[in-house]
């Protein structure tokens, strides 16, 4: 059928509706209003559409035509053909709902829920959501949304008693009508066992059904299922599949989901499931950032700062950090504070640096809290406040940060910002050391003796200058010679173990203080064997020598340790003290460093 014929038919229909409406036929009034609203057979005219909707509704009030009443309410709600009037909106929705129209029941429930044209009333909202959901024509009139809302009310106890089984029931009914949001919520019920028996296979089934509907949010949720094996436990459900996660992130990103855009950018950066492509990563971060995603803004700033996928531009990096921070992203606030401190991309400004550290701290950013504590403790750019410094260090320590534990211990030891408590100080020094890694907190073990512990008899601290002590070890290594190959190989085995484990790129693979203590004890034990074999009365023996390369490697060990200590803090702008918590090794009685002026010799006890 040609467009001309359709146009002619529409114009004829309009004229017929017009004639019938003017003669008082209410069905024709409603149809005529639709013609004016949609421009069918005549030009669009919202004013005339409203006029005929009103005539139809007023006529329908006598005959109970609820559809006309509902449409008139919509005109008042949207201000189409008349001024907005929420009071009239509520009135006509109520009239239509009382005449059994499910669409109007749902709209009336929303009025009560949002306080639109009437006072908020969650009980009445629940009542009308329930009426709409239970209506015979609910599914036909696409009121499955009412079922989903009813499920929400039952799940959270809004306007009625909490009832997870009834929530599950209504989600299931809405899902059977292919309502996407309900499918996703039903999947959550199966995943968490809410209102039904936990079933990860069914959870995944409904996540997948929801995603196949083409909704961006549900496609993103399905990607998360694949990425994190959310629907997989003990051999049940769907296993982790990064390739499928990438596929669904791509589809969700193409549909405008900013979270999926960020994940897609991450995939291009990490190159786990696709080729590394910084240009594409930059593209998706930029697209998400331009759509208001603060995480994407943060990453985009980082790319501009480092020149990843784009020419390096510190001004743009600063712009996006600022935009992300203004949007409430704590990591951006922290980096912005760092940039102000260092003058990176802008003039150095300590006051603004502290401002952003404070903002990030208020959002529980541990790095910002640590740095702010440093400022408060030292009165740098801010009034000195030891109590606040102690409070902030303690908050960071509670998150498991070893450096913060050490600083809290120092506060307890010196009575800074809190009452002096040496027992708590010693406990926290030990706890900091137990967190593992290999920074300066472990150097003392190399001396095989207690460096820093609490003397309960004298009620004071026993101290040793750890840097001086460590220099002693280097001097001993440098001044010894002619080690037997058998012992050199064993010595190097322990050394290489420490080098490999302590600088593992994954912090969780680094040795704990207990493992470290054991390995170094074994290392020292291998040297003991040499002395046992070569013991000669009261002679003093130097520790066997190593070649220059091994000595230089050992020196690099120290330098790397200093670098690692800074990396572990994750704080780029404030020089932080390392922990001073030390343990004695198990071999304390075997090798004792004696007090020669240059400390080059060891005496072995019989």
PyMOL commands that set and color helices and strands:
alter all, ss='L'
color gray80, all
select helices_A, chain A and resi 3-22+26-38+46-63+66-78+86-98+102-114+122-134+144-156+164-176+180-192+200-212+216-228+242-254+258-270+278-290+294-306+314-326+330-342+350-362+366-378+386-398+402-414+422-434+440-447+466-478+485-502+507-509+513-533+548-569
alter helices_A, ss='H'
color red, helices_A
select strands_A, chain A and resi 232-233+236-237+453-455+460-462+591-593+602-604
alter strands_A, ss='S'
color yellow, strands_A
deselect
rebuild
show_as cartoon
